[in-house]
Amino acid sequence: MKTENPFDLTVLGGGLAGSEAAWQAASRGLKVRLFEMRPEKTTGAHKTGHLAELVCSNSLGSALPDRATGLLKEELKRMNSLLARAAEKTSLPAGNALAVDRDLFAQEVETTLENHSNIHIIREEALAIPQDGPVIVATGPLTSERLSADIRAHTGEENLFFFDAIAPIITLDSINFEIAYRASRYGRGTSEEGDYINCPFTKDEYYAFVEALRGAERIELQGFESGIEQGVSAGKDSFFEGCLPVEVLAGRDPNALAFGPMRPVGLIDPRSGKRPFAVLQLRQDNLAGDLYNLVGFQTNLLYKEQERILRLIPGLENAQFVRFGQMHRNTYISAPGLINRDLQLISRPEVFFAGQLSGVEGYMGNIGTGLAAGMNAAALIRNEPLFEFPAETMLGSLLNYIAHAEQKHFQPMKANFGILPPLENPPRTKQDRAKEYARRSLERLDEALAGRGNTN
Ligand SMILES: Cc1cc2nc3c(=O)[nH]c(=O)nc-3n(C[C@H](O)[C@H](O)[C@H](O)COP(=O)(O)OP(=O)(O)OC[C@H]3O[C@@H](n4cnc5c(N)ncnc54)[C@H](O)[C@@H]3O)c2cc1C
């Protein structure tokens, strides 16, 4: 006998997008069941069973309102985003970045959802998109194999699999402060002594380090995945550029790291009074302040090689690793033509996609699509018009992009000013243009929210 589903909405995946989506729908009075497969079944990258666990960096992007992710965060806050609020509540000193204590952030979100009377959390793997009633699919870049197969059956498209990399974490007390020094780039930090720990390289030290990286043994990748390492076009374009493994960057060009994650600008060594040739930065990873991650140092080297080579970094001779870098699968649908800007599957509009799976990249963008899917699903269920996210907002532009980008070369998109409609009278400097984009976005959003009465 078929039992009736007592819930208004099903959300698959309790990550960034799914947690936000569940919260948005539940706060509009809907009964929501949220499926999360962890801790029973893991993804390979997540370390805990917590909802909304950050898998790699603990930074949610810029905290400045006139930067793309900072603007997106401000938009989300104005739309009552649970995760944007949790991020601010659990933030750590990190210069202009919004970095959080990853455990406190996840706990904050999880506790709020667990205590919500409209949300029922089911710790089980979803094997298929349910047939009964509206559903939001937000199982992320590491969606389980069985659900991936069902998604493929629904979308009629082959999911794309490729790889992404995460950075190692070390203990504070293993850093040699005879060499390493605290500083924020150009002194623009929140703490007086500097938010980052910096490991300075001389020219010789830098090139010796790059040589070691280039010659180091990597974890072997299989079949088509190995194309990524060789930098073939599909793989190369498929990486989040900000998450390229350091050995891949070093392999492309010996100077790439000095101009990329190890750029020394604005980081004068207080002992020499000079700018080092290159700098590795370490960013606080937990509230206790005893763990630091290697900024921009995603890697897929063998663990023993990471230990050997990263200890060549000046100041890290005795580094103790609590997590090594790794590479992981990434899954997303080819969104344009499959979903509309309301995140609905065109062939089955009661199915919404959100998060990385929908073709959006970056923590804040994934929270944003979760918010949009939660709001839209609630409106659909309540027979109300869906909220039209203004095209001038960062979230509205991301939604437009994934729905309308060219399908043939579609790649996941992160928040950036380039996807916003052009300004009517663009100011001359980049900084002023960014400010104007931000001002216009928030003005349009406030108008749209006021027109709707409120967001709830
Ligand atoms: C290794 C890695 C590193 C990344 N690093 C960064 C970074 O540093 N900065 C950044 O901005 N972005 C990063 N990203 C991209 C992206 O922002 C994050 O993955 C983000 O967490 C995606 O949000 P999401 O909600 O779509 O997925 P997730 O946060 O991964 O949430 C999906 C949830 O669904 C669950 N799940 C999966 N399948 C099922 C199933 N069948 N049934 C039930 N539950 C299921 C998972 O356990 C997970 O909890 C990274 C991605 C990967 C893979």
The ligand as a Tripos MOL2 file, in Angstrom:
@<TRIPOS>MOLECULE
LIG
   53    58     1     0     0
SMALL
NO_CHARGES

@<TRIPOS>ATOM
      1 C1         36.9400   19.1130   -2.9110 C.3       1 LIG1
      2 C2         36.2160   20.3910   -3.1370 C.ar      1 LIG1
      3 C3         36.7600   21.5730   -2.6750 C.ar      1 LIG1
      4 C4         36.0790   22.7840   -2.8550 C.ar      1 LIG1
      5 N1         36.6280   23.9100   -2.3780 N.ar      1 LIG1
      6 C5         35.9830   25.0940   -2.4830 C.ar      1 LIG1
      7 C6         36.5340   26.2570   -1.9200 C.ar      1 LIG1
      8 O1         37.5820   26.2380   -1.3230 O.2       1 LIG1
      9 N2         35.8610   27.4210   -2.0590 N.ar      1 LIG1
     10 C7         34.6730   27.4760   -2.6960 C.ar      1 LIG1
     11 O2         34.0910   28.5570   -2.7650 O.2       1 LIG1
     12 N3         34.1270   26.3620   -3.2580 N.ar      1 LIG1
     13 C8         34.7540   25.1780   -3.1700 C.ar      1 LIG1
     14 N4         34.2300   24.0460   -3.7230 N.ar      1 LIG1
     15 C9         33.0050   24.1450   -4.5220 C.3       1 LIG1
     16 C10        31.6780   24.3020   -3.7680 C.3       1 LIG1
     17 O3         31.5510   25.6600   -3.3690 O.3       1 LIG1
     18 C11        31.5160   23.4170   -2.5420 C.3       1 LIG1
     19 O4         31.6150   22.0950   -2.9170 O.3       1 LIG1
     20 C12        30.1430   23.6240   -1.8860 C.3       1 LIG1
     21 O5         30.1050   22.9070   -0.6880 O.3       1 LIG1
     22 C13        29.0120   23.1690   -2.7710 C.3       1 LIG1
     23 O6         27.7930   23.3780   -2.1400 O.3       1 LIG1
     24 P1         26.5920   22.3610   -2.3950 P.3       1 LIG1
     25 O7         25.5300   22.6900   -1.4260 O.co2     1 LIG1
     26 O8         26.2590   22.3660   -3.8280 O.co2     1 LIG1
     27 O9         27.2040   20.9260   -2.0670 O.3       1 LIG1
     28 P2         27.6930   20.3360   -0.6630 P.3       1 LIG1
     29 O10        27.9970   21.4350    0.2840 O.co2     1 LIG1
     30 O11        28.7350   19.3320   -0.9910 O.co2     1 LIG1
     31 O12        26.4020   19.5980   -0.1400 O.3       1 LIG1
     32 C14        25.8720   18.4500   -0.7680 C.3       1 LIG1
     33 C15        25.4350   17.4930    0.3210 C.3       1 LIG1
     34 O13        24.7000   16.4100   -0.2700 O.3       1 LIG1
     35 C16        25.0860   15.2030    0.3480 C.3       1 LIG1
     36 N5         24.7650   14.1050   -0.5890 N.ar      1 LIG1
     37 C17        25.3920   13.7590   -1.7340 C.ar      1 LIG1
     38 N6         24.7190   12.7760   -2.3510 N.ar      1 LIG1
     39 C18        23.6450   12.4900   -1.5790 C.ar      1 LIG1
     40 C19        22.5740   11.5650   -1.6680 C.ar      1 LIG1
     41 N7         22.4450   10.7450   -2.7060 N.pl3     1 LIG1
     42 N8         21.6400   11.5610   -0.6910 N.ar      1 LIG1
     43 C20        21.7280   12.3980    0.3910 C.ar      1 LIG1
     44 N9         22.7370   13.2760    0.5280 N.ar      1 LIG1
     45 C21        23.6760   13.3390   -0.4560 C.ar      1 LIG1
     46 C22        26.5420   15.3910    0.6740 C.3       1 LIG1
     47 O14        26.9410   14.5470    1.7420 O.3       1 LIG1
     48 C23        26.5990   16.8580    1.0580 C.3       1 LIG1
     49 O15        26.4210   17.0660    2.4210 O.3       1 LIG1
     50 C24        34.8620   22.8180   -3.5590 C.ar      1 LIG1
     51 C25        34.3370   21.6240   -4.0440 C.ar      1 LIG1
     52 C26        34.9910   20.4230   -3.8500 C.ar      1 LIG1
     53 C27        34.4240   19.1640   -4.3800 C.3       1 LIG1
@<TRIPOS>BOND
     1     1     2 1
     2     2     3 ar
     3     2    52 ar
     4     3     4 ar
     5     4     5 ar
     6     4    50 ar
     7     5     6 ar
     8     6     7 ar
     9     6    13 1
    10     7     8 2
    11     7     9 ar
    12     9    10 ar
    13    10    11 2
    14    10    12 ar
    15    12    13 ar
    16    13    14 ar
    17    14    15 1
    18    14    50 ar
    19    15    16 1
    20    16    17 1
    21    16    18 1
    22    18    19 1
    23    18    20 1
    24    20    21 1
    25    20    22 1
    26    22    23 1
    27    23    24 1
    28    24    25 2
    29    24    26 1
    30    24    27 1
    31    27    28 1
    32    28    29 2
    33    28    30 1
    34    28    31 1
    35    31    32 1
    36    32    33 1
    37    33    34 1
    38    33    48 1
    39    34    35 1
    40    35    36 1
    41    35    46 1
    42    36    37 ar
    43    36    45 ar
    44    37    38 ar
    45    38    39 ar
    46    39    40 ar
    47    39    45 ar
    48    40    41 1
    49    40    42 ar
    50    42    43 ar
    51    43    44 ar
    52    44    45 ar
    53    46    47 1
    54    46    48 1
    55    48    49 1
    56    50    51 ar
    57    51    52 ar
    58    52    53 1
@<TRIPOS>SUBSTRUCTURE
     1 LIG1         1 GROUP 0 **** ****
